[in-house]
Amino acid sequence: MQQYILNDDKLLIRKAEDKLNICEKRAVMTCTGFLNDREQSVLSEAIKPYGDIRTLFYGGYDDAERRILVFLPEYYELEDDMPLTAVRASYYRDYELSHRDFLGALTGSGISREAVGDILVDKGAHTADIIIKKDIKDFVLSEIKNAGRAALDITEIPLSSLHIPVVKTEVFTDTVASPRLDAVAAAGFGISRENASSLVRGGKVFVNRVICQSPDKPVPDGALVNAAGYGKFKVYISGNVSKKGRMFLRIEKFV
């Protein structure tokens, strides 16, 4: 992991350590901005030495991709001072808007990417539920009026009311000689074992949101595996073997 720590990662770690120190010294809850998979993995490793501080990654709902890292004082719960909220942006049926349109409207107004979490677009309802840091809520409600040429009607909603899209998957089976990561990644991403091994060694593959750089590391049953540009899938290892001694995999690839 250390060889893939970039200068941006070092700055990310320093910022997180500052939040941790404030939590510890002032006994107040603190949190980072929203993090992508790589940033979450980097900080997961960086905070391991601080086992006496309560931490959690949170993105507003169970399967959120972008999440903040929260530092909690003793006897303090996230619900005591929830740092996130959500807004629902509704638009006229004459327009077809995408994730990029909403993100562009937010960042184009000067909002930092780290203040914006998942953007859940419901094209059937002509809405997008956007998870944000609570401290930018008033600005979003008062200043975000359009996405492209489409006028937006934006209201705050509780996180419990999010319209979470139904996940679509393609299910197929395959066999591997062993459940090592390069073999499983090759099966799930539909690439050669050599290319999969190169991705793993390059720090591009995540297993349950954590970077794994060892091609021969066994993948646990039910693991989520993803790589930027290749998608993500869940893998289930039955334990049964073929006549040639190969293990059966059931793969649910997100489409």
MIFI-814509 format. One record per atom (N, C-alpha, C): residue number from 1; x, y, z; atom name. Coordinates in steps of 0.05 Angstrom, whole numbers, plus 5000, padded with zeros to 4 digits. Example, Ala and Ser with C-alpha at 12.3 -4.5 7.8 and 13.67 -1.06 7.14 Angstrom:
<pts>
 tiro   px   py   pz vokol
    1 5264 4886 5156     N
    1 5246 4910 5156    CA
    1 5264 4934 5156     C
    2 5257 4955 5142     N
    2 5273 4979 5143    CA
    2 5258 5001 5157     C
</pts>
This chain:
<pts>
 tiro   px   py   pz vokol
    1 5017 4976 5000     N
    1 5000 5000 5000    CA
    1 5017 5025 5000     C
    2 5039 5025 5015     N
    2 5055 5049 5018    CA
    2 5066 5059 4992     C
    3 5073 5041 4974     N
    3 5085 5050 4949    CA
    3 5065 5064 4931     C
    4 5039 5062 4936     N
    4 5019 5075 4920    CA
    4 5008 5100 4935     C
    5 5020 5108 4957     N
    5 5011 5132 4970    CA
    5 5022 5156 4954     C
    6 5003 5172 4944     N
    6 5010 5195 4928    CA
    6 5011 5220 4945     C
    7 5021 5242 4933     N
    7 5022 5267 4948    CA
    7 4994 5276 4957     C
    8 4974 5272 4939     N
    8 4947 5279 4946    CA
    8 4937 5262 4969     C
    9 4946 5236 4971     N
    9 4939 5219 4993    CA
    9 4951 5229 5019     C
   10 4975 5239 5018     N
   10 4988 5249 5042    CA
   10 4973 5273 5053     C
   11 4964 5290 5035     N
   11 4948 5314 5043    CA
   11 4922 5305 5055     C
   12 4910 5285 5042     N
   12 4884 5273 5052    CA
   12 4888 5262 5080     C
   13 4910 5248 5085     N
   13 4915 5237 5112    CA
   13 4919 5258 5132     C
   14 4934 5279 5125     N
   14 4939 5301 5144    CA
   14 4913 5315 5151     C
   15 4896 5319 5132     N
   15 4870 5332 5138    CA
   15 4853 5315 5156     C
   16 4853 5289 5151     N
   16 4838 5271 5168    CA
   16 4849 5270 5197     C
   17 4876 5270 5199     N
   17 4888 5271 5225    CA
   17 4882 5296 5240     C
   18 4879 5319 5226     N
   18 4871 5344 5239    CA
   18 4842 5341 5250     C
   19 4825 5328 5235     N
   19 4797 5324 5245    CA
   19 4797 5305 5269     C
   20 4814 5285 5268     N
   20 4816 5266 5290    CA
   20 4825 5280 5315     C
   21 4846 5297 5313     N
   21 4857 5311 5336    CA
   21 4837 5330 5348     C
   22 4821 5343 5331     N
   22 4800 5361 5342    CA
   22 4780 5345 5358     C
   23 4772 5322 5346     N
   23 4752 5305 5360    CA
   23 4763 5297 5387     C
   24 4788 5289 5388     N
   24 4800 5279 5413    CA
   24 4804 5301 5434     C
   25 4812 5325 5426     N
   25 4818 5346 5444    CA
   25 4793 5361 5454     C
   26 4774 5364 5436     N
   26 4750 5380 5443    CA
   26 4725 5363 5449     C
   27 4728 5337 5445     N
   27 4705 5319 5450    CA
   27 4681 5327 5433     C
   28 4686 5333 5408     N
   28 4664 5339 5389    CA
   28 4666 5320 5365     C
   29 4644 5315 5352     N
   29 4644 5299 5328    CA
   29 4656 5315 5305     C
   30 4673 5303 5289     N
   30 4685 5315 5266    CA
   30 4683 5296 5243     C
   31 4686 5306 5218     N
   31 4685 5288 5195    CA
   31 4700 5300 5172     C
   32 4708 5283 5154     N
   32 4721 5291 5129    CA
   32 4699 5299 5109     C
   33 4708 5307 5085     N
   33 4690 5310 5063    CA
   33 4684 5282 5051     C
   34 4668 5282 5030     N
   34 4661 5256 5017    CA
   34 4686 5245 5004     C
   35 4688 5219 5005     N
   35 4712 5205 4995    CA
   35 4704 5184 4974     C
   36 4721 5181 4954     N
   36 4717 5160 4935    CA
   36 4729 5134 4946     C
   37 4727 5112 4930     N
   37 4737 5086 4940    CA
   37 4766 5086 4948     C
   38 4783 5098 4931     N
   38 4811 5099 4937    CA
   38 4817 5114 4963     C
   39 4804 5137 4966     N
   39 4809 5154 4989    CA
   39 4799 5140 5015     C
   40 4777 5126 5013     N
   40 4767 5110 5036    CA
   40 4787 5089 5043     C
   41 4798 5075 5023     N
   41 4817 5054 5028    CA
   41 4843 5065 5041     C
   42 4853 5088 5031     N
   42 4876 5100 5042    CA
   42 4872 5108 5071     C
   43 4849 5120 5077     N
   43 4844 5128 5105    CA
   43 4838 5104 5123     C
   44 4827 5083 5112     N
   44 4823 5059 5129    CA
   44 4849 5049 5140     C
   45 4870 5050 5124     N
   45 4896 5041 5133    CA
   45 4908 5062 5152     C
   46 4905 5087 5145     N
   46 4918 5109 5160    CA
   46 4908 5111 5188     C
   47 4882 5104 5193     N
   47 4871 5108 5220    CA
   47 4874 5083 5238     C
   48 4885 5061 5227     N
   48 4888 5037 5243    CA
   48 4904 5041 5269     C
   49 4925 5058 5269     N
   49 4940 5062 5294    CA
   49 4924 5076 5316     C
   50 4901 5089 5308     N
   50 4885 5104 5327    CA
   50 4861 5088 5336     C
   51 4866 5064 5346     N
   51 4844 5046 5353    CA
   51 4827 5056 5376     C
   52 4836 5076 5391     N
   52 4821 5085 5414    CA
   52 4800 5107 5406     C
   53 4800 5115 5381     N
   53 4781 5134 5371    CA
   53 4759 5120 5355     C
   54 4734 5125 5360     N
   54 4712 5113 5346    CA
   54 4709 5126 5318     C
   55 4709 5110 5298     N
   55 4706 5120 5270    CA
   55 4686 5104 5255     C
   56 4675 5116 5235     N
   56 4657 5101 5216    CA
   56 4656 5116 5190     C
   57 4652 5101 5168     N
   57 4648 5113 5142    CA
   57 4617 5113 5138     C
   58 4608 5136 5128     N
   58 4579 5139 5125    CA
   58 4572 5156 5100     C
   59 4553 5147 5085     N
   59 4546 5162 5061    CA
   59 4516 5168 5058     C
   60 4501 5164 5080     N
   60 4472 5171 5079    CA
   60 4454 5148 5076     C
   61 4464 5125 5065     N
   61 4448 5101 5063    CA
   61 4468 5077 5061     C
   62 4458 5053 5064     N
   62 4475 5030 5068    CA
   62 4496 5025 5046     C
   63 4487 5027 5021     N
   63 4505 5021 4999    CA
   63 4517 5045 4985     C
   64 4519 5067 4999     N
   64 4530 5092 4987    CA
   64 4558 5087 4977     C
   65 4565 5098 4954     N
   65 4592 5096 4944    CA
   65 4610 5117 4955     C
   66 4602 5142 4954     N
   66 4617 5163 4966    CA
   66 4609 5166 4995     C
   67 4629 5166 5013     N
   67 4623 5167 5042    CA
   67 4643 5186 5056     C
   68 4634 5196 5078     N
   68 4651 5212 5095    CA
   68 4662 5194 5117     C
   69 4685 5202 5128     N
   69 4696 5188 5151    CA
   69 4690 5205 5176     C
   70 4676 5193 5195     N
   70 4667 5207 5219    CA
   70 4683 5199 5243     C
   71 4691 5218 5259     N
   71 4705 5213 5284    CA
   71 4686 5220 5307     C
   72 4682 5201 5325     N
   72 4662 5204 5345    CA
   72 4674 5203 5373     C
   73 4668 5223 5390     N
   73 4676 5222 5418    CA
   73 4662 5199 5433     C
   74 4672 5192 5455     N
   74 4660 5171 5471    CA
   74 4631 5179 5479     C
   75 4613 5160 5479     N
   75 4585 5164 5485    CA
   75 4570 5183 5466     C
   76 4581 5187 5442     N
   76 4569 5205 5423    CA
   76 4560 5188 5399     C
   77 4536 5194 5389     N
   77 4525 5179 5367    CA
   77 4522 5197 5343     C
   78 4524 5185 5319     N
   78 4522 5200 5294    CA
   78 4496 5216 5293     C
   79 4474 5204 5303     N
   79 4448 5218 5302    CA
   79 4446 5242 5319     C
   80 4465 5245 5338     N
   80 4465 5269 5356    CA
   80 4470 5295 5341     C
   81 4485 5293 5319     N
   81 4491 5317 5303    CA
   81 4497 5308 5274     C
   82 4477 5298 5261     N
   82 4480 5287 5234    CA
   82 4493 5307 5215     C
   83 4516 5300 5204     N
   83 4531 5320 5187    CA
   83 4521 5320 5158     C
   84 4503 5302 5150     N
   84 4494 5300 5123    CA
   84 4464 5306 5121     C
   85 4455 5314 5098     N
   85 4427 5316 5092    CA
   85 4424 5310 5062     C
   86 4399 5313 5052     N
   86 4395 5307 5024    CA
   86 4375 5328 5013     C
   87 4378 5333 4987     N
   87 4358 5350 4973    CA
   87 4348 5334 4949     C
   88 4323 5340 4942     N
   88 4311 5328 4918    CA
   88 4307 5350 4897     C
   89 4320 5345 4874     N
   89 4317 5364 4852    CA
   89 4298 5352 4832     C
   90 4276 5366 4828     N
   90 4255 5358 4808    CA
   90 4257 5375 4783     C
   91 4251 5364 4760     N
   91 4253 5379 4735    CA
   91 4231 5370 4716     C
   92 4226 5386 4696     N
   92 4204 5381 4677    CA
   92 4209 5357 4660     C
   93 4188 5344 4652     N
   93 4190 5319 4637    CA
   93 4202 5323 4609     C
   94 4204 5348 4600     N
   94 4214 5354 4573    CA
   94 4244 5349 4572     C
   95 4257 5345 4594     N
   95 4286 5343 4595    CA
   95 4295 5315 4604     C
   96 4318 5306 4595     N
   96 4330 5282 4605    CA
   96 4357 5289 4617     C
   97 4359 5288 4644     N
   97 4383 5296 4658    CA
   97 4397 5272 4669     C
   98 4424 5274 4670     N
   98 4440 5253 4680    CA
   98 4455 5261 4705     C
   99 4469 5242 4717     N
   99 4487 5248 4740    CA
   99 4505 5271 4734     C
  100 4517 5271 4710     N
  100 4536 5292 4703    CA
  100 4523 5320 4702     C
  101 4498 5321 4694     N
  101 4485 5347 4693    CA
  101 4481 5359 4721     C
  102 4473 5343 4740     N
  102 4470 5353 4767    CA
  102 4496 5359 4780     C
  103 4516 5342 4777     N
  103 4542 5348 4788    CA
  103 4554 5373 4776     C
  104 4550 5377 4750     N
  104 4560 5402 4738    CA
  104 4546 5427 4748     C
  105 4521 5425 4754     N
  105 4506 5448 4765    CA
  105 4517 5455 4793     C
  106 4524 5435 4809     N
  106 4534 5440 4836    CA
  106 4563 5451 4835     C
  107 4581 5437 4821     N
  107 4609 5446 4820    CA
  107 4612 5472 4805     C
  108 4594 5476 4785     N
  108 4596 5501 4770    CA
  108 4588 5525 4786     C
  109 4574 5521 4808     N
  109 4566 5543 4826    CA
  109 4588 5548 4847     C
  110 4610 5532 4846     N
  110 4631 5536 4865    CA
  110 4632 5516 4888     C
  111 4613 5497 4889     N
  111 4612 5477 4910    CA
  111 4634 5456 4905     C
  112 4649 5450 4926     N
  112 4671 5431 4924    CA
  112 4660 5403 4920     C
  113 4674 5386 4905     N
  113 4666 5358 4901    CA
  113 4664 5343 4927     C
  114 4681 5350 4946     N
  114 4681 5335 4971    CA
  114 4657 5341 4989     C
  115 4641 5361 4981     N
  115 4617 5368 4996    CA
  115 4592 5353 4985     C
  116 4596 5338 4963     N
  116 4574 5325 4950    CA
  116 4578 5295 4950     C
  117 4558 5280 4959     N
  117 4559 5251 4959    CA
  117 4546 5239 4935     C
  118 4532 5217 4938     N
  118 4519 5204 4916    CA
  118 4497 5221 4905     C
  119 4493 5219 4879     N
  119 4471 5232 4865    CA
  119 4454 5210 4853     C
  120 4430 5207 4863     N
  120 4412 5185 4856    CA
  120 4391 5195 4837     C
  121 4395 5190 4811     N
  121 4377 5200 4790    CA
  121 4355 5180 4785     C
  122 4330 5190 4786     N
  122 4307 5173 4780    CA
  122 4294 5185 4755     C
  123 4301 5174 4732     N
  123 4291 5186 4707    CA
  123 4261 5182 4704     C
  124 4250 5161 4715     N
  124 4222 5157 4713    CA
  124 4206 5178 4728     C
  125 4216 5187 4751     N
  125 4203 5207 4768    CA
  125 4213 5235 4761     C
  126 4233 5237 4744     N
  126 4245 5263 4737    CA
  126 4255 5278 4762     C
  127 4270 5263 4778     N
  127 4282 5274 4802    CA
  127 4310 5264 4805     C
  128 4325 5278 4822     N
  128 4351 5268 4831    CA
  128 4353 5274 4861     C
  129 4359 5254 4877     N
  129 4364 5258 4905    CA
  129 4394 5261 4909     C
  130 4402 5283 4921     N
  130 4431 5290 4923    CA
  130 4438 5291 4952     C
  131 4458 5275 4960     N
  131 4467 5275 4988    CA
  131 4490 5295 4990     C
  132 4488 5313 5010     N
  132 4507 5334 5013    CA
  132 4515 5338 5042     C
  133 4537 5352 5046     N
  133 4544 5361 5073    CA
  133 4523 5381 5082     C
  134 4516 5379 5107     N
  134 4494 5396 5117    CA
  134 4501 5426 5116     C
  135 4527 5432 5118     N
  135 4535 5460 5119    CA
  135 4532 5475 5092     C
  136 4526 5461 5070     N
  136 4521 5475 5045    CA
  136 4491 5474 5037     C
  137 4475 5463 5055     N
  137 4446 5460 5048    CA
  137 4433 5487 5040     C
  138 4437 5507 5056     N
  138 4423 5533 5051    CA
  138 4432 5544 5024     C
  139 4458 5541 5017     N
  139 4467 5551 4992    CA
  139 4455 5536 4969     C
  140 4453 5509 4971     N
  140 4441 5493 4950    CA
  140 4412 5500 4946     C
  141 4397 5503 4968     N
  141 4369 5509 4966    CA
  141 4364 5537 4954     C
  142 4381 5556 4959     N
  142 4376 5583 4950    CA
  142 4389 5590 4923     C
  143 4411 5576 4916     N
  143 4427 5584 4893    CA
  143 4426 5565 4869     C
  144 4420 5540 4873     N
  144 4420 5521 4850    CA
  144 4392 5522 4837     C
  145 4391 5533 4814     N
  145 4365 5537 4800    CA
  145 4362 5521 4775     C
  146 4385 5513 4763     N
  146 4384 5500 4737    CA
  146 4405 5478 4735     C
  147 4399 5458 4718     N
  147 4419 5439 4710    CA
  147 4418 5439 4679     C
  148 4438 5450 4667     N
  148 4437 5454 4638    CA
  148 4415 5474 4632     C
  149 4397 5468 4614     N
  149 4375 5486 4607    CA
  149 4350 5480 4624     C
  150 4351 5460 4640     N
  150 4327 5452 4655    CA
  150 4326 5467 4682     C
  151 4302 5478 4688     N
  151 4298 5491 4714    CA
  151 4294 5469 4735     C
  152 4304 5474 4759     N
  152 4302 5455 4780    CA
  152 4285 5466 4803     C
  153 4269 5449 4815     N
  153 4255 5455 4840    CA
  153 4269 5438 4861     C
  154 4283 5451 4880     N
  154 4299 5436 4900    CA
  154 4287 5439 4928     C
  155 4283 5416 4941     N
  155 4273 5416 4969    CA
  155 4290 5397 4985     C
  156 4291 5403 5011     N
  156 4306 5385 5029    CA
  156 4288 5361 5036     C
  157 4301 5337 5037     N
  157 4286 5313 5045    CA
  157 4302 5298 5066     C
  158 4289 5283 5083     N
  158 4304 5267 5102    CA
  158 4319 5244 5088     C
  159 4341 5235 5099     N
  159 4356 5214 5087    CA
  159 4339 5188 5085     C
  160 4320 5185 5103     N
  160 4303 5161 5103    CA
  160 4284 5161 5079     C
  161 4282 5183 5065     N
  161 4263 5185 5042    CA
  161 4277 5183 5015     C
  162 4303 5176 5015     N
  162 4318 5175 4990    CA
  162 4305 5155 4971     C
  163 4304 5162 4945     N
  163 4296 5144 4924    CA
  163 4321 5129 4915     C
  164 4326 5105 4925     N
  164 4350 5090 4919    CA
  164 4344 5073 4894     C
  165 4359 5077 4872     N
  165 4353 5061 4848    CA
  165 4356 5031 4853     C
  166 4339 5016 4839     N
  166 4341 4987 4839    CA
  166 4367 4979 4825     C
  167 4383 4963 4838     N
  167 4408 4955 4826    CA
  167 4403 4933 4806     C
  168 4414 4936 4781     N
  168 4411 4916 4761    CA
  168 4437 4900 4759     C
  169 4435 4874 4757     N
  169 4459 4857 4756    CA
  169 4456 4837 4733     C
  170 4478 4829 4723     N
  170 4480 4807 4704    CA
  170 4493 4783 4719     C
  171 4479 4761 4720     N
  171 4489 4738 4736    CA
  171 4500 4717 4717     C
  172 4524 4707 4723     N
  172 4535 4685 4708    CA
  172 4554 4669 4725     C
  173 4562 4646 4715     N
  173 4579 4628 4730    CA
  173 4606 4625 4715     C
  174 4626 4617 4730     N
  174 4652 4611 4719    CA
  174 4667 4593 4738     C
  175 4690 4584 4730     N
  175 4706 4567 4747    CA
  175 4734 4578 4748     C
  176 4747 4574 4771     N
  176 4775 4582 4774    CA
  176 4790 4559 4788     C
  177 4817 4559 4784     N
  177 4833 4539 4797    CA
  177 4834 4543 4828     C
  178 4833 4569 4836     N
  178 4832 4576 4864    CA
  178 4820 4604 4866     C
  179 4810 4612 4890     N
  179 4797 4638 4892    CA
  179 4817 4661 4896     C
  180 4840 4659 4884     N
  180 4859 4682 4886    CA
  180 4848 4706 4870     C
  181 4856 4729 4878     N
  181 4844 4754 4868    CA
  181 4848 4757 4837     C
  182 4871 4751 4827     N
  182 4875 4755 4798    CA
  182 4856 4737 4782     C
  183 4852 4712 4791     N
  183 4834 4694 4777    CA
  183 4805 4703 4779     C
  184 4797 4711 4802     N
  184 4769 4720 4807    CA
  184 4764 4746 4791     C
  185 4783 4765 4792     N
  185 4780 4790 4777    CA
  185 4779 4785 4747     C
  186 4795 4767 4737     N
  186 4794 4760 4708    CA
  186 4766 4750 4700     C
  187 4755 4732 4717     N
  187 4728 4722 4712    CA
  187 4707 4743 4713     C
  188 4708 4760 4734     N
  188 4687 4780 4738    CA
  188 4688 4803 4718     C
  189 4713 4811 4710     N
  189 4715 4834 4691    CA
  189 4717 4825 4662     C
  190 4719 4799 4658     N
  190 4721 4789 4630    CA
  190 4746 4796 4617     C
  191 4769 4795 4631     N
  191 4795 4801 4620    CA
  191 4814 4778 4625     C
  192 4838 4780 4614     N
  192 4857 4758 4618    CA
  192 4868 4758 4646     C
  193 4878 4735 4655     N
  193 4890 4734 4681    CA
  193 4914 4752 4683     C
  194 4929 4755 4662     N
  194 4953 4772 4662    CA
  194 4945 4801 4666     C
  195 4924 4810 4652     N
  195 4914 4838 4655    CA
  195 4903 4842 4683     C
  196 4889 4822 4693     N
  196 4878 4825 4720    CA
  196 4900 4827 4741     C
  197 4921 4811 4737     N
  197 4944 4813 4756    CA
  197 4958 4840 4755     C
  198 4960 4851 4731     N
  198 4972 4878 4728    CA
  198 4955 4899 4742     C
  199 4928 4897 4739     N
  199 4911 4916 4753    CA
  199 4914 4914 4783     C
  200 4916 4890 4793     N
  200 4918 4886 4822    CA
  200 4945 4898 4832     C
  201 4967 4891 4818     N
  201 4993 4901 4827    CA
  201 4995 4931 4825     C
  202 4979 4943 4807     N
  202 4979 4972 4804    CA
  202 4962 4986 4823     C
  203 4950 4972 4843     N
  203 4933 4985 4863    CA
  203 4907 4995 4852     C
  204 4896 4981 4831     N
  204 4871 4990 4818    CA
  204 4847 4974 4826     C
  205 4851 4952 4841     N
  205 4829 4934 4847    CA
  205 4823 4936 4877     C
  206 4797 4937 4883     N
  206 4787 4939 4911    CA
  206 4771 4914 4918     C
  207 4776 4904 4941     N
  207 4759 4882 4952    CA
  207 4746 4892 4977     C
  208 4719 4893 4976     N
  208 4704 4905 4998    CA
  208 4715 4932 5006     C
  209 4719 4949 4985     N
  209 4727 4977 4987    CA
  209 4756 4981 4995     C
  210 4772 4960 4998     N
  210 4800 4963 5006    CA
  210 4818 4955 4983     C
  211 4838 4972 4978     N
  211 4857 4965 4957    CA
  211 4871 4939 4964     C
  212 4873 4921 4945     N
  212 4888 4897 4949    CA
  212 4909 4894 4926     C
  213 4934 4893 4933     N
  213 4955 4892 4913    CA
  213 4968 4865 4910     C
  214 4957 4845 4923     N
  214 4968 4818 4922    CA
  214 4951 4800 4904     C
  215 4961 4794 4880     N
  215 4945 4777 4861    CA
  215 4937 4750 4873     C
  216 4953 4739 4891     N
  216 4948 4713 4901    CA
  216 4931 4713 4927     C
  217 4922 4736 4935     N
  217 4905 4737 4960    CA
  217 4878 4725 4955     C
  218 4869 4706 4972     N
  218 4843 4694 4969    CA
  218 4820 4714 4972     C
  219 4800 4712 4955     N
  219 4777 4730 4956    CA
  219 4756 4716 4974     C
  220 4745 4729 4994     N
  220 4725 4717 5011    CA
  220 4698 4714 4997     C
  221 4683 4694 5005     N
  221 4656 4690 4994    CA
  221 4639 4715 4999     C
  222 4625 4723 4979     N
  222 4607 4746 4981    CA
  222 4620 4773 4979     C
  223 4646 4773 4970     N
  223 4661 4799 4969    CA
  223 4652 4816 4946     C
  224 4654 4842 4950     N
  224 4649 4862 4929    CA
  224 4677 4869 4917     C
  225 4679 4865 4891     N
  225 4705 4871 4877    CA
  225 4699 4892 4856     C
  226 4716 4913 4855     N
  226 4713 4934 4835    CA
  226 4739 4945 4827     C
  227 4739 4957 4803     N
  227 4762 4971 4791    CA
  227 4752 4993 4773     C
  228 4764 5016 4775     N
  228 4755 5039 4759    CA
  228 4758 5032 4729     C
  229 4736 5037 4714     N
  229 4737 5031 4686    CA
  229 4728 5002 4679     C
  230 4726 4985 4699     N
  230 4719 4957 4694    CA
  230 4693 4949 4708     C
  231 4683 4967 4725     N
  231 4658 4961 4739    CA
  231 4662 4947 4765     C
  232 4640 4934 4775     N
  232 4642 4921 4800    CA
  232 4624 4896 4800     C
  233 4630 4877 4817     N
  233 4614 4853 4819    CA
  233 4616 4841 4846     C
  234 4597 4825 4853     N
  234 4598 4808 4877    CA
  234 4603 4780 4869     C
  235 4620 4766 4884     N
  235 4627 4739 4877    CA
  235 4619 4720 4900     C
  236 4607 4698 4893     N
  236 4599 4677 4913    CA
  236 4613 4651 4905     C
  237 4628 4640 4924     N
  237 4643 4616 4920    CA
  237 4629 4593 4933     C
  238 4620 4574 4916     N
  238 4603 4553 4926    CA
  238 4617 4532 4943     C
  239 4643 4528 4938     N
  239 4658 4507 4952    CA
  239 4657 4481 4937     C
  240 4639 4479 4917     N
  240 4638 4455 4900    CA
  240 4660 4457 4878     C
  241 4669 4434 4869     N
  241 4690 4434 4849    CA
  241 4681 4417 4825     C
  242 4692 4424 4802     N
  242 4686 4409 4777    CA
  242 4702 4383 4777     C
  243 4697 4367 4757     N
  243 4712 4342 4754    CA
  243 4741 4347 4750     C
  244 4748 4371 4740     N
  244 4777 4377 4737    CA
  244 4788 4391 4761     C
  245 4772 4393 4783     N
  245 4782 4405 4807    CA
  245 4781 4435 4809     C
  246 4766 4447 4791     N
  246 4763 4476 4791    CA
  246 4739 4485 4808     C
  247 4741 4508 4821     N
  247 4720 4518 4838    CA
  247 4700 4534 4823     C
  248 4674 4530 4830     N
  248 4653 4545 4817    CA
  248 4649 4572 4830     C
  249 4645 4592 4813     N
  249 4639 4619 4821    CA
  249 4611 4627 4811     C
  250 4596 4642 4828     N
  250 4572 4655 4819    CA
  250 4577 4685 4820     C
  251 4576 4698 4798     N
  251 4583 4727 4796    CA
  251 4559 4744 4790     C
  252 4554 4764 4806     N
  252 4533 4784 4801    CA
  252 4546 4810 4793     C
  253 4547 4816 4767     N
  253 4560 4840 4758    CA
  253 4540 4862 4755     C
  254 4547 4886 4766     N
  254 4530 4909 4765    CA
  254 4531 4921 4737     C
  255 4507 4926 4726     N
  255 4505 4937 4698    CA
  255 4490 4963 4698     C
</pts>
